[in-house]
Amino acid sequence: RSTATMWAASNPDAEVFKYLALLDIEHAFSTNDEGMSPLSFVVVDGRTDLMPFIVEHNFPISQPNAAGLTPLLLAAGCGKLDWLKLFLSMKQPSDQVNNQGANVLLIAAQNGHLDIMRYAHEVENMPLNSTSANDCTALMYAADGGQLAAIEWLISKGCNVHQTSAAGTSIAMFAAMAGHTAVLRWLY
């Protein structure tokens, strides 16, 4: 079940979240049935105004949800570069992966967040050819997400458009299975 603190993460008045978090700090660190904590909701909603409060009160920044998404990985998937940088500055390892073995770069590629992809590669030195547990690359994740700009950027950086996953699935197959005709048109 969700708590009032989780709902308050979406309230534009930061004081509501702060009040509830301090009122019942145990609930501030709890999770709902999907493993989402109040911090997860703050990150997803892009509440950078709450960053100092989160740091000051030592919220558990490495706690994953049911899908294995830590706040760092949620920031990558939601395109929240400020949060990603904050978590990395707090010594969170950049090589975190979710339950499928997808890292920051792969998750950002699937969601088309080029700023996160560039930061992960150029600043955090994540290799563009990194793979998930089932041998899927960032290019495959971008094709699955229908993220043409991410695909173009990855190919411009030398990613192999002909590489297949461990199951033999190509970039085009990922795009086709997800119904992304614009990606297929671009590939062919």
N, C-alpha and C positions, 0 to 999 in steps of 0.2 A: 504494500500500500504506500501511496505517496503521503508525504507529511506536509504540513503548512509551510515549512521552510523550503521545501522543493517548489511549491507553488509560488512562493514569494520571490524566487529567482527570476520570474518573469515580470514582476511588478517593477514599473519604472522608478519607484521610490526606493532607493538603496537602503534607507533606514528601516523599512519593513523587514527586509531580509536580515539585516544586522540584528535587529531587535529579536526576531524569532530564533536566530542562530545562537545568540547569547543567552536567551531565556532557557533554552533546552539544548545545550551543546551536544548531548548524546544523540538527539535527533538530527542535528546538523551534520553528523558523521554517518548517519544510517543510510540504508539503501532501500529502494522499492523492489518489487518483484523482478524487475529487469536488471537489477543491480545498479541502477542509476542513483547517485548521491546528489545532495544539494549542489555540490561543486560541479557535478556533471551538467546540471541544468544551467548553472551560471555560465559555464564555458559555452554550451550550445547556444545560449541566448546572447553570447558576446558581451557579457557584462564587465567590461574592462574597468568600470567605475568601482567594482568590488575587489579588484586585484589587491590593493593594500590590506584590506580587511582579511582576505583569504590568507595572505602571507603572515600577517600579524597573529592570526589565531590558529596557525599550523593545521589547516585543513589537510586531510590525507590525500596528497596529490598523486599517489601511485596506485590508488585503489581502482581495480578494473570493474567494469560492469559485466553482465552475464555473457556478453559477446567477446569479452577480453579487452574491451576498449578502455584504456586508462584516460584520464583527463588530457594527457598529451596527444593521444591518438584521436580523441574526440575533437580537439582543437584542429588537428590536421584534416579531419573529415569535414569539419564545418567551415574551414577556411579562416580560422581565427589565429592569424600569425602572431599577434601580440601575446596571446595566451601561450602559444607554442614557445615563443622566446622566453617568456617568464618561467615556464616549467623547466626548460633547458638550463636557464640561469640558476635554477634551484637544484641543479645537479641530477635532474631526471635523465636516465640514459636515453640517448637518441635512438637506440636500437630496439626499443620496445616493439612487441608484435601482439596482434589480437589472436583469437582462438584459431584463425585460419593461417596464421603466420604472416599476416600483412603488416608491413611497417609504415612509418609516417609517409614515405614517398609513395607507396602503393595506394594507400588510403586517399591521399591528396590527389593522385592521378585519377582515381575512379570518380572523384567528385569535381574534377576540373579546376583545382586550386593551384594555378601556376605559381603564385607567389610562394606558397608553401613548398611546392616541388623545387623551385629554384633555391630557396633557402636550405632545404634538406640536402640538396646536391652540392651547392656552391659553398655554403657555410659549414654545414655539419658533415660534409664529405661522404654522403650516402651514395653508394654506386648506383647508377641508373639501371644496371642489369641485376639488381637484387631481386630475389624471388620469394614468393610465399611458400607455405608448406607443400602446396601442390604444384610447385614450380611455375607459378604465374608471375610474369614481369609487370612492371609499371605500364608498359604499352598495352598489355592484355587487360589490365584493370581499367585503363583509360578507354579502351574499345568497348568493354563491358558497360561502362558508364556513359558511353556516347559522347565522350569529351574530345572533340575534334582538335581544339587548340592544344590540349595536352598531348595528343598523338603527334601533331605537327612538331611541337617543341621537342618531344622525346626523339623523334626521327632526326630532327636537325642536330641533335646531340650525338647521333650515331647508334641509336637503338635499332636492333635488327627486326624489321617488319616481318621477316619470314620465320622467326623463332616460334616454336610451339610449346605448349605446356607438357607436363609429364604424360598427360592423357592424349596428347596429339592435337590439342585444340589450337587453332591458329588465331591470329588477331581478327581476321575476317569472320571466323566462326563465332568468336565472342560477340562481335558487333551484330551478327545475324541473329544469334540466339536471343539477344536483348532487343532486337527490332530497331537498331540504329541505322537506318538507310543512308543518312547523310555521311556517316563514317564509311559505309560500304561504297558509296559513290566516290568518295575521296580516294579510297584504296584502289578502286578499279577505274 
